[in-house]
């Protein structure tokens, strides 16, 4: 990616010859599809087996548990190289909460039941190890990793609890609270991500999720060729979510990807804006995309699209 002076704009003067454009268009079009049918079967089988493991675990009998897929698998933005399955096991026996300001949450009594974060984690580990002997890695800070086999893909299984965030007017939004091993917490909003992603995909004629898949495949190709370090799959989904719909609706994939990169590059110049209407959100629209708690920065976004710009030959 070439930059003109200090303006932070991309130099598009050297974009390739017509035959190169045609070849790139064919390549990008070929990268729009989801995982193969075989890979999809493995993903679905993995999800079913995890559900069966939870259902068969006797201590979970009559416990309020919701087992659901989340992440790129659930949102249909995954590609073959990122085909692992993310599953949440959400316990509704206790509901944790946060509030916009003091007093927003109504008075409540403390939970006195047995389903603490450590209890849920230990029982879930036992359930998974019974179903997948010698295949469960419990060393992670948050999720249990289930290693793949010839019949299924890798899976991350996250224990979590119901969560509500209360606003001053008395309304609230529902999500999930995850407890890490060090007792720190994080909140996720998988249903909002699913709903908003589908809405944007519908508004753009199914081009939102296809553009996400293209950038994920670009990232995979760059990592494989040594042109860039690995980038979190979800981060790429977040970046594309913040690209205006009209850019994603262009007539060619070359124009869509090219102008998406330009938009991301330009908008991530400088420091995080102070005005809330200028800040970017995750697809769930409940969390800011760039905060000190996130595993990525604005610079990471710029670095990624810069590498993608050069890799795809837009600067040649």
Secondary structure, DSSP 8 states (H G I E B T S, - for coil): --EETTTTEE--TT---HHHHHHHHHHHHHTSS-S-HHHHHHHHHHHHHHHHHHHH-GGGTT--EEEEEEHHHHHT---GGG--EEEEEEEEEEEEEEESSTT-S-------SS--HHHHHHHHHHHHHHHSTT-EE--SSSEEEE--BTTB--EEEEEEEEEEEE-TTS-EEEEEEEE-TTS-EEEE-HHHHHHHHHHHHHHTTTHHHHHHHHHHHHHHHHHHHTSS----HHHHHHHHHTS-HHHHTSSSHHHHHHHHHHHHHHHTSSS--SSGGGS-B-TTSSSBSSSTTSS--HHHHHHHHHHHHHHTTTT-
